[in-house]
Amino acid sequence: MTIPQEVREQIRESLGINDPFLMKYGKFMRQFFIWEPLNIIEELTGQEIGDSEGRLRLRSWATRAPVIDLIIQRTPQTLKVVGFSYILAILIAIPIGVISATHQYSLFDQVGTIMSVIGFSVPTFFTGLLAIMIFSVELRWFPSSYNTTLRVTDWSSFVAQVRQMFLPVMVLTFFQIATLSRFTRSSMLDNLQQDYVRTARSKGFNERVVVTRHVLRNSLIPVITLVALGIPQIFAGAIITEQIFRINGLGALLIIAIQGSDVPLVMTLTLMFAILIIAFNLVADIIYGFLDPRIRYN
């Protein structure tokens, strides 16, 4: 509030806020798709490309640091926790869904249904706080917060890294398993009733071959869509979970940028997430052709 009006106008002019919308949008696209990639290539190769000194850097309004540098700095933390939990959830959820479908209404299926309902219904901020209260406060098995500065150099630091990742990974994995396992089960049950399954069984194929080679392959098509749409969320970060466990990832970075009205950082993050969603949707469409021979791309 103490900044004089003329100084305020000079700042707005230097930031390009007074430009028309289309001009601002065009400058941002040029910055994001041309200048920033060139800056990254220069940093990686150490070779100057074009007018590097005259090329601008998209900077955070809050810290004045380059936005891309902030994102690169935070990405490894998000990939370690959120990425590992997503991979773990896929490896666990698909077998659970397959077994639940092939043993419908069994004890395993009923227990899996109850756990899935709980995992899908209870938000991660509740399970995260509950895990901290039980395993950190009462039992003191795992730390309650994530130490971003920890570097794995020996066995003791590796154990410390595993211990601090355990709670956030388990909280996220439990939530994601609930969705993926029920989706896999539902898709499997739909395909188990198809005529081609009865035909395969009538030909004398082993039940395991029928389930894994025929039913599972066709059932994975909708599951692949769900997985592909979830991958961009890995890069977006688990915003709530990162806040609870104090993980300095992309989700926490986005929250800080929104709270501080850091427009360049918010725009860059949201545009990056949008590009990832489109890219992985395309990857899912390509995978369909490998899973189902009837799908052809002309």
TIFIDREN-339813 format. One record per residue (C-alpha): residue number from 1; x, z, y. Coordinates in pm, 1 decimal. Example, Ala and Ser with C-alpha at 12.3 -4.5 7.8 and 13.67 -1.06 7.14 Angstrom:
[site 1; [1230.0; 780.0; -450.0]]
[site 2; [1367.0; 714.0; -106.0]]
***
This chain:
[site 1; [0.0; 0.0; 0.0]]
[site 2; [296.9; 42.5; 235.8]]
[site 3; [401.1; -325.4; 211.5]]
[site 4; [328.4; -511.4; 538.8]]
[site 5; [81.4; -799.3; 515.2]]
[site 6; [339.9; -1064.9; 606.8]]
[site 7; [576.2; -938.9; 334.9]]
[site 8; [286.6; -939.6; 89.6]]
[site 9; [214.0; -1304.5; 174.0]]
[site 10; [580.6; -1394.7; 126.7]]
[site 11; [570.8; -1235.8; -220.3]]
[site 12; [252.5; -1425.5; -310.9]]
[site 13; [409.3; -1748.6; -190.8]]
[site 14; [728.1; -1690.5; -390.5]]
[site 15; [526.5; -1619.4; -704.9]]
[site 16; [312.1; -1929.3; -654.6]]
[site 17; [-11.8; -1730.5; -639.5]]
[site 18; [-138.1; -1928.5; -339.4]]
[site 19; [-106.4; -2262.6; -522.7]]
[site 20; [-420.3; -2439.3; -655.1]]
[site 21; [-522.5; -2351.9; -1010.9]]
[site 22; [-426.6; -2685.7; -1167.1]]
[site 23; [-84.4; -2674.1; -1005.0]]
[site 24; [-24.9; -2318.9; -1129.9]]
[site 25; [-140.7; -2416.3; -1477.2]]
[site 26; [83.0; -2724.5; -1483.2]]
[site 27; [385.4; -2522.5; -1371.9]]
[site 28; [318.9; -2263.2; -1639.9]]
[site 29; [291.9; -2528.9; -1911.8]]
[site 30; [617.9; -2688.1; -1795.5]]
[site 31; [783.4; -2348.6; -1791.8]]
[site 32; [653.9; -2250.9; -2137.4]]
[site 33; [706.4; -2576.0; -2328.4]]
[site 34; [1013.5; -2727.0; -2154.7]]
[site 35; [1221.4; -2487.4; -1949.0]]
[site 36; [1197.8; -2176.4; -2167.5]]
[site 37; [1293.4; -2362.9; -2490.0]]
[site 38; [1591.7; -2513.0; -2305.8]]
[site 39; [1695.1; -2165.5; -2187.7]]
[site 40; [1674.2; -2031.7; -2543.4]]
[site 41; [1879.9; -2322.9; -2679.7]]
[site 42; [2144.9; -2260.8; -2414.0]]
[site 43; [2165.9; -1891.3; -2507.1]]
[site 44; [2196.5; -1971.5; -2877.4]]
[site 45; [2449.1; -2255.9; -2847.5]]
[site 46; [2636.5; -2146.6; -2534.8]]
[site 47; [2623.0; -2503.6; -2399.9]]
[site 48; [2472.8; -2593.3; -2064.2]]
[site 49; [2178.1; -2833.7; -2077.7]]
[site 50; [2086.6; -3011.4; -1754.3]]
[site 51; [2050.5; -2806.6; -1436.9]]
[site 52; [2051.5; -2464.2; -1598.7]]
[site 53; [2113.1; -2280.7; -1270.2]]
[site 54; [1822.1; -2452.5; -1097.8]]
[site 55; [1590.9; -2398.3; -1393.4]]
[site 56; [1365.2; -2099.0; -1346.0]]
[site 57; [1296.6; -1817.0; -1590.9]]
[site 58; [948.5; -1680.4; -1638.0]]
[site 59; [994.5; -1315.6; -1546.3]]
[site 60; [785.9; -1003.9; -1589.7]]
[site 61; [633.0; -877.5; -1269.0]]
[site 62; [692.5; -516.9; -1376.4]]
[site 63; [1051.6; -524.8; -1501.7]]
[site 64; [1173.6; -857.1; -1354.6]]
[site 65; [1329.0; -928.0; -1695.8]]
[site 66; [1275.1; -1270.5; -1857.9]]
[site 67; [948.9; -1267.0; -2055.8]]
[site 68; [1096.4; -1449.9; -2355.3]]
[site 69; [1377.9; -1195.1; -2379.3]]
[site 70; [1122.5; -911.9; -2390.1]]
[site 71; [928.6; -1087.2; -2667.0]]
[site 72; [1241.7; -1159.4; -2872.2]]
[site 73; [1349.2; -797.0; -2831.1]]
[site 74; [1016.3; -660.8; -2960.7]]
[site 75; [946.6; -913.8; -3238.2]]
[site 76; [1176.4; -764.7; -3509.4]]
[site 77; [998.5; -427.4; -3490.2]]
[site 78; [658.9; -591.4; -3536.2]]
[site 79; [776.0; -810.1; -3824.3]]
[site 80; [931.3; -513.7; -4004.2]]
[site 81; [617.6; -302.1; -4003.1]]
[site 82; [319.0; -533.7; -3966.3]]
[site 83; [474.0; -825.8; -4154.8]]
[site 84; [584.3; -615.6; -4449.9]]
[site 85; [244.8; -444.1; -4470.6]]
[site 86; [67.1; -782.5; -4474.6]]
[site 87; [287.4; -918.1; -4754.1]]
[site 88; [238.6; -597.5; -4951.3]]
[site 89; [-138.4; -615.9; -4899.4]]
[site 90; [-152.2; -974.1; -5033.2]]
[site 91; [51.3; -885.4; -5342.1]]
[site 92; [-176.8; -591.0; -5420.6]]
[site 93; [-517.5; -719.9; -5305.5]]
[site 94; [-531.1; -1047.6; -5500.8]]
[site 95; [-467.4; -885.7; -5844.2]]
[site 96; [-720.9; -613.3; -5761.3]]
[site 97; [-979.5; -875.5; -5668.3]]
[site 98; [-913.6; -1076.2; -5984.9]]
[site 99; [-937.9; -772.6; -6215.5]]
[site 100; [-1252.1; -648.5; -6039.3]]
[site 101; [-1421.3; -986.0; -6082.7]]
[site 102; [-1325.0; -1031.8; -6449.7]]
[site 103; [-1430.5; -670.5; -6527.0]]
[site 104; [-1743.0; -655.7; -6313.0]]
[site 105; [-1917.4; -316.0; -6293.1]]
[site 106; [-1635.7; -149.4; -6484.8]]
[site 107; [-1481.6; 178.9; -6371.4]]
[site 108; [-1194.5; -12.4; -6210.5]]
[site 109; [-1441.1; -233.7; -6020.9]]
[site 110; [-1648.3; 61.2; -5901.4]]
[site 111; [-1345.2; 257.8; -5784.3]]
[site 112; [-1209.4; -55.1; -5613.2]]
[site 113; [-1544.5; -109.5; -5439.9]]
[site 114; [-1553.6; 247.6; -5309.3]]
[site 115; [-1194.2; 230.8; -5183.9]]
[site 116; [-1256.2; -107.1; -5020.9]]
[site 117; [-1564.6; 21.0; -4838.6]]
[site 118; [-1367.0; 321.4; -4714.3]]
[site 119; [-1066.3; 110.4; -4615.2]]
[site 120; [-1277.4; -146.4; -4432.2]]
[site 121; [-1505.3; 106.2; -4260.8]]
[site 122; [-1256.3; 368.6; -4144.6]]
[site 123; [-1054.9; 248.4; -3840.7]]
[site 124; [-677.5; 256.0; -3847.2]]
[site 125; [-653.7; 503.8; -3560.9]]
[site 126; [-834.8; 759.9; -3779.4]]
[site 127; [-634.7; 692.1; -4097.5]]
[site 128; [-313.8; 686.2; -3893.0]]
[site 129; [-380.2; 1023.9; -3731.7]]
[site 130; [-495.0; 1165.0; -4066.8]]
[site 131; [-173.8; 1044.7; -4232.7]]
[site 132; [33.7; 1204.6; -3956.6]]
[site 133; [-151.5; 1535.6; -3992.0]]
[site 134; [-108.3; 1545.0; -4370.5]]
[site 135; [231.0; 1388.4; -4438.2]]
[site 136; [411.5; 1467.3; -4111.2]]
[site 137; [265.8; 1792.1; -3978.4]]
[site 138; [165.0; 1974.3; -4298.3]]
[site 139; [396.0; 1837.4; -4568.0]]
[site 140; [672.6; 1709.1; -4336.8]]
[site 141; [761.7; 1428.0; -4575.1]]
[site 142; [775.1; 1150.6; -4316.3]]
[site 143; [839.5; 1134.7; -3940.4]]
[site 144; [536.0; 1103.3; -3713.7]]
[site 145; [696.0; 851.8; -3474.5]]
[site 146; [904.8; 538.5; -3517.4]]
[site 147; [1264.9; 536.3; -3394.7]]
[site 148; [1326.3; 186.1; -3263.2]]
[site 149; [1694.4; 253.3; -3193.1]]
[site 150; [1772.6; 329.0; -3559.2]]
[site 151; [2021.5; 83.6; -3712.3]]
[site 152; [2071.1; 53.2; -4087.6]]
[site 153; [2445.8; 84.5; -4153.4]]
[site 154; [2463.9; 299.6; -4467.5]]
[site 155; [2246.2; 450.1; -4738.4]]
[site 156; [2130.4; 748.9; -4529.7]]
[site 157; [2019.2; 526.0; -4241.2]]
[site 158; [1842.0; 296.7; -4492.5]]
[site 159; [1650.5; 595.2; -4631.3]]
[site 160; [1562.0; 701.6; -4275.5]]
[site 161; [1433.6; 350.6; -4202.1]]
[site 162; [1217.3; 350.4; -4515.6]]
[site 163; [1078.9; 695.3; -4436.3]]
[site 164; [977.9; 605.2; -4082.1]]
[site 165; [818.6; 277.4; -4197.0]]
[site 166; [620.9; 434.8; -4481.4]]
[site 167; [322.7; 577.9; -4290.9]]
[site 168; [244.8; 282.0; -4060.1]]
[site 169; [295.7; 34.5; -4345.6]]
[site 170; [63.8; 229.2; -4576.7]]
[site 171; [-204.8; 263.8; -4308.1]]
[site 172; [-203.3; -109.7; -4234.0]]
[site 173; [-176.5; -208.9; -4601.0]]
[site 174; [-476.2; 7.1; -4696.0]]
[site 175; [-688.8; -156.4; -4425.2]]
[site 176; [-585.4; -511.8; -4516.6]]
[site 177; [-623.1; -462.2; -4892.0]]
[site 178; [-986.3; -366.9; -4839.7]]
[site 179; [-1069.6; -703.8; -4684.3]]
[site 180; [-854.9; -929.1; -4901.9]]
[site 181; [-951.8; -770.5; -5234.8]]
[site 182; [-1326.1; -790.3; -5170.5]]
[site 183; [-1294.0; -1147.9; -5048.9]]
[site 184; [-1097.0; -1241.5; -5361.7]]
[site 185; [-1349.2; -1067.4; -5587.5]]
[site 186; [-1644.5; -1245.3; -5427.6]]
[site 187; [-1476.4; -1586.4; -5454.4]]
[site 188; [-1379.1; -1522.3; -5817.6]]
[site 189; [-1734.7; -1423.9; -5911.7]]
[site 190; [-1870.8; -1744.3; -5759.2]]
[site 191; [-1631.6; -1958.9; -5961.8]]
[site 192; [-1672.0; -1767.7; -6288.5]]
[site 193; [-2031.0; -1890.3; -6306.0]]
[site 194; [-1941.0; -2258.2; -6268.2]]
[site 195; [-1985.0; -2514.7; -6544.1]]
[site 196; [-1616.0; -2605.1; -6564.4]]
[site 197; [-1536.2; -2246.5; -6665.9]]
[site 198; [-1782.5; -2261.4; -6957.8]]
[site 199; [-1638.0; -2599.1; -7053.8]]
[site 200; [-1283.4; -2459.6; -7054.8]]
[site 201; [-1391.3; -2167.4; -7268.8]]
[site 202; [-1578.0; -2395.0; -7512.0]]
[site 203; [-1257.2; -2594.7; -7562.0]]
[site 204; [-1088.8; -2281.9; -7692.8]]
[site 205; [-864.9; -2200.3; -7399.5]]
[site 206; [-734.0; -1845.3; -7380.0]]
[site 207; [-924.9; -1629.0; -7132.1]]
[site 208; [-607.5; -1561.2; -6935.2]]
[site 209; [-545.1; -1934.8; -6901.7]]
[site 210; [-902.8; -1994.8; -6788.6]]
[site 211; [-882.5; -1722.5; -6524.4]]
[site 212; [-535.0; -1792.1; -6386.9]]
[site 213; [-513.8; -2170.6; -6414.5]]
[site 214; [-871.1; -2270.5; -6333.4]]
[site 215; [-1076.8; -1994.7; -6173.0]]
[site 216; [-807.0; -1830.1; -5960.3]]
[site 217; [-675.2; -2158.7; -5828.7]]
[site 218; [-1015.1; -2263.8; -5696.8]]
[site 219; [-1094.8; -1913.7; -5575.4]]
[site 220; [-781.9; -1899.8; -5359.5]]
[site 221; [-906.8; -2171.5; -5123.2]]
[site 222; [-1123.2; -1938.7; -4907.3]]
[site 223; [-869.2; -1658.2; -4952.8]]
[site 224; [-594.0; -1882.7; -4814.3]]
[site 225; [-807.3; -1933.9; -4502.8]]
[site 226; [-836.9; -1559.0; -4452.1]]
[site 227; [-463.5; -1507.9; -4510.5]]
[site 228; [-369.8; -1790.6; -4271.9]]
[site 229; [-590.4; -1648.1; -3997.0]]
[site 230; [-430.0; -1307.3; -4050.5]]
[site 231; [-69.7; -1426.1; -4017.1]]
[site 232; [-87.9; -1473.0; -3636.9]]
[site 233; [-204.8; -1113.0; -3619.1]]
[site 234; [134.8; -1014.9; -3760.5]]
[site 235; [303.5; -1153.6; -3450.1]]
[site 236; [35.0; -1008.1; -3225.9]]
[site 237; [117.3; -670.8; -3372.5]]
[site 238; [-113.0; -393.4; -3482.5]]
[site 239; [-194.5; -268.3; -3134.0]]
[site 240; [-363.6; 57.0; -3234.8]]
[site 241; [-121.2; 144.4; -3514.0]]
[site 242; [180.9; 69.7; -3296.7]]
[site 243; [43.9; 303.1; -3030.3]]
[site 244; [-17.2; 584.1; -3279.7]]
[site 245; [327.5; 569.4; -3441.3]]
[site 246; [511.6; 479.4; -3118.0]]
[site 247; [639.8; 145.9; -3248.6]]
[site 248; [783.4; -69.4; -2969.9]]
[site 249; [642.5; -393.5; -3103.9]]
[site 250; [452.5; -686.2; -2955.6]]
[site 251; [122.6; -501.8; -2970.5]]
[site 252; [257.6; -217.0; -2760.1]]
[site 253; [416.8; -470.5; -2525.5]]
[site 254; [80.1; -641.1; -2473.7]]
[site 255; [-89.5; -308.1; -2396.7]]
[site 256; [178.8; -220.6; -2140.1]]
[site 257; [147.1; -565.1; -1980.2]]
[site 258; [-232.0; -538.8; -1953.9]]
[site 259; [-218.8; -187.7; -1810.8]]
[site 260; [40.7; -295.4; -1554.6]]
[site 261; [-136.9; -624.7; -1464.8]]
[site 262; [178.8; -810.4; -1569.6]]
[site 263; [19.6; -1156.3; -1562.9]]
[site 264; [320.3; -1368.3; -1674.9]]
[site 265; [378.7; -1146.6; -1978.8]]
[site 266; [8.6; -1138.2; -2074.7]]
[site 267; [-25.1; -1515.3; -2035.6]]
[site 268; [284.1; -1584.8; -2244.8]]
[site 269; [179.0; -1352.5; -2526.0]]
[site 270; [-179.6; -1479.3; -2544.0]]
[site 271; [-69.3; -1843.2; -2534.6]]
[site 272; [184.7; -1775.0; -2808.9]]
[site 273; [-85.1; -1613.2; -3025.0]]
[site 274; [-318.4; -1908.3; -2968.0]]
[site 275; [-49.6; -2155.7; -3075.8]]
[site 276; [19.1; -1952.6; -3390.7]]
[site 277; [-352.3; -1948.2; -3480.8]]
[site 278; [-375.8; -2327.1; -3451.0]]
[site 279; [-50.1; -2379.3; -3643.1]]
[site 280; [-145.1; -2158.1; -3937.8]]
[site 281; [-492.6; -2309.2; -3953.8]]
[site 282; [-319.2; -2643.5; -3998.5]]
[site 283; [-94.5; -2495.6; -4268.4]]
[site 284; [-401.7; -2362.6; -4451.0]]
[site 285; [-564.1; -2706.9; -4443.1]]
[site 286; [-250.2; -2861.5; -4593.5]]
[site 287; [-236.6; -2598.4; -4870.8]]
[site 288; [-596.0; -2685.3; -4968.7]]
[site 289; [-473.5; -3019.6; -5099.8]]
[site 290; [-228.1; -2852.4; -5337.0]]
[site 291; [-485.9; -2605.2; -5469.7]]
[site 292; [-772.8; -2851.9; -5518.5]]
[site 293; [-686.7; -3207.5; -5633.1]]
[site 294; [-1025.4; -3329.7; -5507.2]]
[site 295; [-915.2; -3270.7; -5146.9]]
[site 296; [-738.5; -3571.8; -4999.9]]
[site 297; [-603.8; -3632.5; -4650.1]]
[site 298; [-631.6; -3993.0; -4535.2]]
***
